[in-house]
Amino acid sequence: MPKNKGKGGKNRKRGKNEADDEKRELVFKEDGQEYAQVLRMLGNGRCEAMCMDAIKRLCHIRGKMHKKVWIAAGDIILVGLRDYQDDKADVILKYMSDEARLLKAYGELPENTRLNEGVIVDEHDDDAPDDYIEFEDEDIDKI
């Protein structure tokens, strides 16, 4: 029988579930950086984002974040601008939902920015017509 020379199986390759729930310091933008909202994911570690300076940029997710920090459409991210390519940028950081709300409260994000987190969909509208018909007891007896 062969000797096991590996250091573990599939779960070791996945890595530990690091506690990202703990509070981290809020990072503000610096020179050469901009806030952006992800419009759509393109695959291959790239996404299309609308920056807060009203320019749509193709963003590259850096290797440190790739397959560790999941980015979806509607997320608020911090991108590093490129000096030599204005239509491309690099994703530096993804803000969590509470951090994005804090950025909006501090006035860093424009007021018209819509944050997807916390959207409540009301299942039952009082003004909407009902999908069912109520029958009286007499109508049921006829059927």
Stockholm file with secondary structure:
# STOCKHOLM 1.0

chainA/1-143         MPKNKGKGGKNRKRGKNEADDEKRELVFKEDGQEYAQVLRMLGNGRCEAMCMDAIKRLCHIRGKMHKKVWIAAGDIILVGLRDYQDDKADVILKYMSDEARLLKAYGELPENTRLNEGVIVDEHDDDAPDDYIEFEDEDIDKI
#=GR chainA/1-143 SS CCCCCSSCCHHHHHCCCCCCCSCCCCCCCCTTEEEEEEEEEEETTEEEEEETTSCEEEEEECTTTTTTSCCCTTCEEEEEECSSCTTEEEEEEECCHHHHHHHHHHTSSCTTCCCCTTCCCCSCCSSSCCSSCCCCHHHHHHC
#=GC SS_cons         CCCCCSSCCHHHHHCCCCCCCSCCCCCCCCTTEEEEEEEEEEETTEEEEEETTSCEEEEEECTTTTTTSCCCTTCEEEEEECSSCTTEEEEEEECCHHHHHHHHHHTSSCTTCCCCTTCCCCSCCSSSCCSSCCCCHHHHHHC
//
